[in-house]
Amino acid sequence: MYAYSQYSKLRADLEAGVVTCRALVEQCLQACETHKNLNAFLELYAEEALQRADELDSQFRAGRNPGRMAGMVIALKDVICHKDHEVSASSKILKGFKSLYNATVTERMLREGAIIIGRTNCDEFAMGASNENSAFGPVLNAVDPTRVPGGSSGGSAVAVQTGMCHAALGSDTGGSIRQPAAFTGTVGLKPTYGRISRWGLLAYASSFDQIGPMTRTVADAALLLEVIAGPDEHDATCAAKPVDAYASALNSSEMEPLRIAYLGDALEHPGLDPEIRERSFALFETLCSKGHQVESVSFPYLDYMVPCYYVLTTAEASSNLSRYAGLTYGYRSASAHDLESTFKRSRSEGFGPEVKRRIMLGTFVLSSDFYDAYYSKAQKVRRVIREKTTALLEQYDFLILPTTSTPPFRLGEKADNPIAMYLADLFTVQANLAGNPAISIPAGTNSAGLPFGMQVMAADFKEAAMLRFSEYLSGLLS
């Protein structure tokens, strides 16, 4: 059976009767079986997905339109709620918990005919850059199973990478969609903060988290964004702005001359892989040859972004994760004997090492003795980064830079060095600190055959222009 890489072709064949939704689900389930060693899925909804496919096939046969995503097989990162299905944030602390409602994004996709095939593995509570922090074991990269797929949405990325689904949803707090997309040769989009509702997303850091699509193509990312974006009465941080027709606005064959900036500090950073640097400058030269203006700009805050990000996100995590106490749902320690021991032992046994590390760090920076020295100062740094990024994007159409400083690293390579692991977010945290939309698109492979990505950042709510340019850029990189 033909392996579909873009939904438009799949949809045309569905409408022509060349393929059925059931056949598409069966194809994905076969891929799940073939690649089960990669540990991308925590749970498959095989029978449910097949039943859903049969219902959609009946609507196609009757000449009805089942929705804009009909027949698209979707995976959900294990931090996004699906009613009557387990959601655990890949943590022992939520063992056995089933969601009582659908996340807004889940509801909107189902309304448009999507088929949800299962929930994907991730770093516990989305805290990680390698997908090694899951309570259910690491996810492996299909390109090289000795390498990480990136995190925290590594399971979603690998599911798309291997054809276990047509697209997936991830969440991005500091690069958790874009970094695994770069490491797996897929497309990962983090929208403007507030563009997509966070209702039904298990929170890590509420002022940073955003749900976004992971796909094989820019066009599919545009379609998913169009479906799941928009105002939501359940989320007060969700923007009231109307949703653009992202998918139909794509037209990469012609592109007017653009002003594009790259961060000179990033391209000259000593931690940047030489091959990625070389490929980046080659792309800039190609853009110049096409009539675009590409300029280096100074951004002297690069070394401040990761420390600022971790002070603020751990503080928010300390607050958000306080609700998991072993009382009303999830894991409760068998050795607990009173209220205090229930709190202490359930949390100590239920959370993994990285989550406990971040909770303790967040509690420390929020303490009365250190609040002004760390948390308050980090908020000021965030404002400076936001203002500087906004000023650059008023002067230029886009910022462009590598998504990651290296290709995918080996499993365990950074496991004993949290600082080195945190620096894996070096080029992605800016978009989360500033709230801007950003996308990672495949930029090829290095001499060892390992994938890496190129990142485009745009001004607030300029996703339509960013997607159009990204599709154009994909053509130049292919």
C-alpha positions as CSV (number, residue, x, y, z in Angstrom):
1,M,0.0,0.0,0.0
2,Y,1.2,3.5,-0.8
3,A,2.8,5.4,2.1
4,Y,1.2,8.8,2.3
5,S,3.4,11.7,3.3
6,Q,0.9,14.5,2.8
7,Y,-2.8,14.6,3.7
8,S,-3.9,16.3,0.4
9,K,-3.0,13.2,-1.6
10,L,-4.5,10.9,1.0
11,R,-7.7,12.9,1.0
12,A,-8.0,12.8,-2.8
13,D,-7.6,9.0,-2.8
14,L,-10.2,8.7,0.0
15,E,-12.7,10.7,-2.0
16,A,-11.9,8.7,-5.2
17,G,-12.3,5.4,-3.4
18,V,-8.7,4.4,-4.1
19,V,-8.1,3.8,-0.4
20,T,-10.3,3.5,2.8
21,C,-9.9,4.9,6.3
22,R,-9.7,1.3,7.6
23,A,-6.8,0.5,5.3
24,L,-5.0,3.6,6.5
25,V,-5.4,2.7,10.1
26,E,-4.3,-0.9,9.4
27,Q,-1.2,0.5,7.7
28,C,-0.4,2.6,10.7
29,L,-1.0,-0.3,13.1
30,Q,1.4,-2.4,11.1
31,A,4.0,0.3,11.3
32,C,3.5,0.4,15.1
33,E,4.1,-3.3,15.3
34,T,7.2,-3.1,13.0
35,H,8.7,-0.3,15.1
36,K,7.5,-1.2,18.6
37,N,11.2,-1.5,19.7
38,L,11.4,2.3,19.5
39,N,9.0,2.7,22.4
40,A,7.1,5.6,20.8
41,F,3.6,4.6,22.0
42,L,2.5,4.0,25.6
43,E,-0.9,2.8,24.5
44,L,-2.6,2.0,21.1
45,Y,-6.4,2.3,20.6
46,A,-6.4,-0.3,17.8
47,E,-10.0,-1.5,18.0
48,E,-11.4,2.0,18.6
49,A,-9.4,3.5,15.7
50,L,-10.7,0.8,13.3
51,Q,-14.3,1.4,14.5
52,R,-13.8,5.1,13.9
53,A,-12.4,4.4,10.5
54,D,-15.4,2.3,9.5
55,E,-17.7,5.1,10.5
56,L,-15.8,7.6,8.4
57,D,-15.8,5.2,5.4
58,S,-19.6,4.9,5.7
59,Q,-19.8,8.7,5.4
60,F,-17.5,8.8,2.4
61,R,-19.6,6.1,0.7
62,A,-22.7,8.2,1.4
63,G,-21.1,11.2,-0.3
64,R,-20.9,13.2,2.9
65,N,-17.9,15.2,4.0
66,P,-16.8,13.9,7.4
67,G,-14.5,16.9,8.1
68,R,-11.3,18.6,7.1
69,M,-9.1,15.9,8.7
70,A,-11.2,12.8,7.8
71,G,-9.0,9.8,7.6
72,M,-5.9,11.5,9.1
73,V,-4.5,9.2,11.8
74,I,-3.3,11.2,14.8
75,A,-1.2,10.4,17.9
76,L,-1.5,12.4,21.1
77,K,1.4,13.2,23.4
78,D,0.7,11.7,26.8
79,V,0.0,15.2,28.3
80,I,-3.1,15.9,26.2
81,C,-6.4,14.7,27.6
82,H,-8.7,12.3,25.7
83,K,-11.9,11.5,27.5
84,D,-12.1,8.1,29.1
85,H,-8.5,7.3,28.1
86,E,-5.5,7.2,30.4
87,V,-3.2,10.3,30.5
88,S,-0.1,10.0,32.7
89,A,2.5,12.6,31.5
90,S,4.7,9.5,31.3
91,S,4.9,9.5,35.0
92,K,4.2,6.9,37.7
93,I,2.4,9.6,39.8
94,L,-0.6,9.4,37.5
95,K,-0.7,5.7,37.2
96,G,-4.2,4.5,36.2
97,F,-5.7,7.9,35.8
98,K,-8.3,8.4,33.1
99,S,-9.3,11.8,31.8
100,L,-12.9,12.9,32.4
101,Y,-13.0,15.2,29.4
102,N,-11.4,16.0,26.0
103,A,-8.8,18.6,25.6
104,T,-10.0,21.4,23.4
105,V,-7.5,20.3,20.7
106,T,-8.7,16.7,20.9
107,E,-12.4,17.8,20.6
108,R,-11.7,20.0,17.6
109,M,-9.8,17.2,15.7
110,L,-12.4,14.6,16.4
111,R,-15.1,17.1,15.1
112,E,-13.1,17.3,11.8
113,G,-12.9,13.5,11.3
114,A,-9.5,12.7,12.8
115,I,-8.7,9.2,13.9
116,I,-6.8,9.0,17.2
117,I,-4.6,6.0,17.3
118,G,-2.9,6.2,20.7
119,R,-0.9,8.2,23.2
120,T,2.8,8.7,22.8
121,N,5.7,8.4,25.2
122,C,7.4,11.6,26.4
123,D,9.8,13.0,29.0
124,E,8.0,12.9,32.3
125,F,5.8,16.0,32.6
126,A,7.4,17.2,29.4
127,M,10.7,17.8,31.3
128,G,13.6,16.8,29.1
129,A,15.4,17.2,25.8
130,S,16.0,13.6,25.0
131,N,13.0,11.5,25.9
132,E,15.1,9.5,28.4
133,N,13.1,10.8,31.5
134,S,10.0,8.8,30.9
135,A,8.9,6.4,33.7
136,F,8.2,3.9,30.8
137,G,11.7,3.9,29.3
138,P,13.4,6.0,26.6
139,V,12.1,6.5,23.0
140,L,14.7,5.6,20.4
141,N,15.4,7.4,17.1
142,A,14.5,5.4,14.0
143,V,17.4,6.8,12.1
144,D,19.8,5.3,14.6
145,P,18.4,3.5,17.7
146,T,21.5,4.4,19.7
147,R,20.5,8.1,19.4
148,V,17.9,10.1,21.2
149,P,14.8,11.4,19.3
150,G,14.8,14.6,21.2
151,G,12.4,15.7,23.8
152,S,10.1,16.1,25.4
153,S,7.8,15.1,22.5
154,G,10.1,12.4,21.3
155,G,7.4,9.7,21.0
156,S,5.2,11.9,18.8
157,A,8.2,12.8,16.6
158,V,9.2,9.1,16.1
159,A,5.5,8.1,15.5
160,V,5.4,10.6,12.6
161,Q,9.0,9.7,11.4
162,T,8.1,6.0,11.0
163,G,4.6,6.3,9.6
164,M,2.9,5.0,12.8
165,C,0.6,7.9,12.3
166,H,0.1,10.7,9.7
167,A,0.6,13.5,12.3
168,A,0.8,14.0,16.0
169,L,0.4,16.6,18.6
170,G,3.1,17.6,21.0
171,S,3.7,20.4,23.5
172,D,6.4,22.9,23.5
173,T,7.7,24.6,26.6
174,G,11.2,25.4,25.6
175,G,11.6,23.6,22.3
176,S,9.9,20.3,23.0
177,I,8.2,20.1,19.6
178,R,10.9,21.7,17.5
179,Q,13.9,20.0,18.9
180,P,12.6,16.4,18.4
181,A,11.3,17.4,14.9
182,A,14.9,18.5,14.0
183,F,16.3,15.2,15.4
184,T,13.8,13.0,13.4
185,G,13.6,14.9,10.1
186,T,10.0,16.0,10.6
187,V,8.2,19.4,10.8
188,G,7.4,20.8,14.3
189,L,5.4,24.0,14.9
190,K,5.1,26.0,18.1
191,P,2.4,28.7,17.6
192,T,2.2,32.1,19.2
193,Y,1.4,31.8,22.9
194,G,-2.4,31.9,23.2
195,R,-3.0,30.8,19.6
196,I,-4.0,27.3,20.7
197,S,-6.0,26.5,23.8
198,R,-4.2,24.8,26.7
199,W,-7.4,23.4,28.1
200,G,-6.8,19.7,28.7
201,L,-3.0,20.0,28.6
202,L,-1.2,18.7,31.7
203,A,0.8,21.8,32.7
204,Y,4.5,22.0,33.1
205,A,5.0,25.8,33.0
206,S,1.8,27.6,32.2
207,S,3.2,30.8,30.8
208,F,5.4,28.9,28.3
209,D,3.5,25.7,27.3
210,Q,1.9,25.5,23.9
211,I,0.4,22.6,22.0
212,G,1.4,22.2,18.4
213,P,1.5,19.9,15.4
214,M,4.2,17.5,14.3
215,T,3.9,16.4,10.7
216,R,5.8,15.2,7.6
217,T,5.1,18.4,5.6
218,V,4.5,22.1,6.2
219,A,1.1,21.8,4.5
220,D,-0.1,19.3,7.0
221,A,1.1,21.4,9.9
222,A,-0.8,24.3,8.4
223,L,-4.0,22.2,8.2
224,L,-3.7,21.0,11.8
225,L,-3.1,24.5,13.1
226,E,-6.1,25.8,11.3
227,V,-8.3,23.1,12.9
228,I,-7.0,23.3,16.5
229,A,-6.3,27.1,16.8
230,G,-8.7,29.7,18.0
231,P,-10.5,31.2,21.0
232,D,-11.7,28.9,23.8
233,E,-13.9,29.9,26.7
234,H,-12.1,27.4,28.9
235,D,-8.7,29.0,28.6
236,A,-8.4,32.7,29.6
237,T,-4.9,32.9,28.1
238,C,-6.2,31.9,24.7
239,A,-6.3,34.8,22.2
240,A,-9.6,36.0,20.8
241,K,-8.0,36.6,17.3
242,P,-9.7,34.9,14.4
243,V,-8.0,31.9,12.8
244,D,-6.4,32.5,9.4
245,A,-6.9,30.0,6.5
246,Y,-3.4,28.7,7.0
247,A,-3.6,25.7,4.6
248,S,-5.2,27.5,1.6
249,A,-2.8,30.5,2.0
250,L,0.3,28.3,1.2
251,N,1.9,29.2,-2.1
252,S,5.6,28.7,-2.1
253,S,6.2,28.9,-5.9
254,E,6.8,32.6,-5.7
255,M,8.1,34.6,-2.8
256,E,8.5,38.4,-2.7
257,P,11.9,39.7,-1.6
258,L,12.1,39.4,2.2
259,R,14.3,40.9,4.9
260,I,15.6,38.0,7.0
261,A,17.9,38.1,10.0
262,Y,20.0,35.4,11.6
263,L,21.5,35.7,15.1
264,G,25.3,36.1,14.5
265,D,25.9,35.2,18.2
266,A,24.2,31.8,17.6
267,L,26.0,31.0,14.3
268,E,29.3,31.8,15.9
269,H,28.6,29.9,19.2
270,P,31.3,27.5,20.0
271,G,28.8,24.8,20.8
272,L,27.4,24.8,17.2
273,D,28.2,21.7,15.1
274,P,30.5,22.8,12.2
275,E,28.5,21.0,9.6
276,I,25.3,22.6,10.8
277,R,27.0,26.0,10.7
278,E,28.3,25.4,7.1
279,R,24.9,24.3,5.9
280,S,23.2,27.3,7.5
281,F,25.5,29.8,5.7
282,A,25.0,27.9,2.5
283,L,21.2,28.4,2.9
284,F,21.7,32.1,3.6
285,E,23.7,32.4,0.4
286,T,20.9,30.6,-1.6
287,L,18.4,33.0,-0.1
288,C,20.5,36.0,-1.2
289,S,20.8,34.6,-4.7
290,K,17.0,34.5,-4.8
291,G,16.8,38.2,-4.1
292,H,16.2,38.1,-0.4
293,Q,18.2,40.3,2.1
294,V,19.8,38.2,4.8
295,E,21.7,39.9,7.5
296,S,23.5,39.0,10.7
297,V,22.1,40.8,13.8
298,S,23.4,41.0,17.3
299,F,21.5,39.3,20.1
300,P,23.7,39.6,23.2
301,Y,21.3,37.7,25.5
302,L,22.0,34.2,24.1
303,D,23.9,33.0,27.2
304,Y,21.2,34.4,29.5
305,M,18.2,32.7,27.9
306,V,18.6,29.1,29.2
307,P,19.3,30.2,32.8
308,C,16.3,32.6,32.6
309,Y,14.1,29.8,31.1
310,Y,15.0,27.3,33.8
311,V,14.5,29.6,36.7
312,L,11.0,30.6,35.5
313,T,9.8,27.2,34.3
314,T,10.9,25.3,37.4
315,A,9.2,27.9,39.5
316,E,5.9,27.4,37.6
317,A,6.5,23.6,37.7
318,S,6.9,23.7,41.5
319,S,3.4,25.3,41.7
320,N,1.7,23.3,39.0
321,L,2.9,19.9,40.2
322,S,1.8,20.5,43.8
323,R,-1.6,19.1,43.0
324,Y,-0.2,15.6,42.6
325,A,-0.2,14.5,46.2
326,G,-1.5,10.9,46.2
327,L,-4.9,11.8,47.7
328,T,-7.7,12.0,45.1
329,Y,-6.2,10.3,42.0
330,G,-3.1,8.7,40.6
331,Y,-0.3,7.0,42.6
332,R,-0.5,6.6,46.3
333,S,2.4,5.0,48.2
334,A,1.6,1.6,49.8
335,S,3.8,2.5,52.8
336,A,1.9,5.8,53.6
337,H,0.3,5.7,57.0
338,D,-0.9,9.2,57.6
339,L,-1.5,12.5,55.8
340,E,2.1,13.7,55.9
341,S,3.6,10.4,54.8
342,T,1.0,10.2,52.0
343,F,2.3,13.5,50.6
344,K,6.0,12.7,51.1
345,R,6.1,9.1,50.1
346,S,3.7,9.3,47.2
347,R,5.5,12.3,45.6
348,S,9.0,10.8,46.4
349,E,8.1,7.5,44.8
350,G,5.8,8.8,42.1
351,F,8.0,11.4,40.5
352,G,11.2,10.6,38.7
353,P,14.6,12.2,39.4
354,E,14.4,15.0,36.8
355,V,10.9,16.1,37.9
356,K,12.0,16.1,41.5
357,R,15.1,18.1,40.6
358,R,13.1,20.8,38.9
359,I,10.4,21.0,41.6
360,M,13.2,21.5,44.2
361,L,14.9,24.1,42.1
362,G,11.6,25.9,41.5
363,T,10.7,25.8,45.2
364,F,14.2,27.3,46.0
365,V,13.9,30.2,43.5
366,L,10.4,31.0,44.9
367,S,11.5,31.0,48.5
368,S,11.4,34.3,50.4
369,D,15.2,34.4,50.8
370,F,15.9,34.0,47.1
371,Y,12.8,35.3,45.2
372,D,14.3,38.7,44.3
373,A,17.7,37.3,43.5
374,Y,16.4,34.7,41.1
375,Y,12.7,34.6,40.1
376,S,12.2,38.4,40.0
377,K,15.4,39.0,38.1
378,A,14.6,36.2,35.6
379,Q,11.2,37.9,34.9
380,K,13.1,41.1,34.1
381,V,15.5,39.3,31.8
382,R,12.5,37.7,30.1
383,R,11.0,41.1,29.4
384,V,14.2,42.3,27.9
385,I,14.4,39.2,25.6
386,R,10.8,39.8,24.6
387,E,11.4,43.4,23.8
388,K,14.5,42.7,21.8
389,T,12.9,39.9,19.9
390,T,9.9,42.1,19.1
391,A,12.1,44.9,17.9
392,L,14.0,42.6,15.5
393,L,10.8,41.2,14.1
394,E,9.5,44.7,13.4
395,Q,12.6,45.3,11.4
396,Y,12.8,41.9,9.7
397,D,10.2,39.5,8.3
398,F,11.7,36.5,9.9
399,L,14.5,35.3,12.2
400,I,16.2,32.1,11.0
401,L,18.7,29.9,12.7
402,P,19.4,26.2,13.3
403,T,16.9,24.4,15.5
404,T,19.6,22.7,17.5
405,S,23.3,23.1,18.0
406,T,24.0,19.5,17.2
407,P,22.5,16.5,15.5
408,P,20.9,13.8,17.7
409,F,23.2,12.8,20.5
410,R,23.7,9.3,21.8
411,L,21.5,7.7,24.5
412,G,23.0,8.4,27.9
413,E,25.5,10.9,26.5
414,K,24.2,13.8,28.6
415,A,22.2,11.8,31.2
416,D,24.7,12.5,34.0
417,N,25.1,16.2,33.1
418,P,21.9,18.2,33.6
419,I,23.6,21.4,32.5
420,A,24.7,19.9,29.2
421,M,21.2,18.5,28.7
422,Y,19.6,21.9,29.4
423,L,21.9,23.6,26.8
424,A,20.2,21.4,24.2
425,D,17.5,24.0,24.3
426,L,19.9,26.8,23.5
427,F,18.4,27.9,20.2
428,T,14.7,27.1,20.9
429,V,13.9,28.8,24.3
430,Q,13.9,32.3,22.8
431,A,10.5,31.7,21.1
432,N,9.0,30.5,24.4
433,L,10.4,33.3,26.4
434,A,9.2,35.9,23.9
435,G,6.0,34.1,23.1
436,N,6.6,34.2,19.3
437,P,5.6,31.4,16.8
438,A,8.5,29.2,15.5
439,I,8.8,26.2,13.3
440,S,11.4,23.6,12.6
441,I,11.7,22.2,9.1
442,P,14.0,19.4,7.9
443,A,17.3,20.7,6.7
444,G,18.8,17.4,5.5
445,T,21.4,15.2,7.2
446,N,25.1,15.5,8.1
447,S,27.9,13.3,6.8
448,A,26.9,10.6,9.3
449,G,23.4,10.5,8.0
450,L,21.9,12.2,11.1
451,P,19.1,14.7,10.6
452,F,19.0,18.3,11.7
453,G,16.5,21.2,11.3
454,M,16.3,24.8,10.4
455,Q,14.1,27.1,12.6
456,V,12.1,30.1,11.4
457,M,10.6,32.6,13.9
458,A,8.0,35.2,13.1
459,A,6.2,38.0,14.9
460,D,3.2,37.3,17.0
461,F,0.3,35.7,15.2
462,K,2.1,35.7,11.8
463,E,1.8,32.0,11.5
464,A,0.3,32.3,8.0
465,A,3.4,34.2,6.6
466,M,5.8,31.9,8.6
467,L,4.2,28.8,7.1
468,R,4.3,30.1,3.6
469,F,8.0,31.0,3.9
470,S,8.7,27.7,5.6
471,E,7.2,25.8,2.6
472,Y,9.3,27.9,0.3
473,L,12.4,27.2,2.4
474,S,11.6,23.5,2.4
475,G,11.8,23.6,-1.4
476,L,15.3,25.2,-1.2
477,L,16.5,22.6,1.3
478,S,15.2,19.5,-0.5
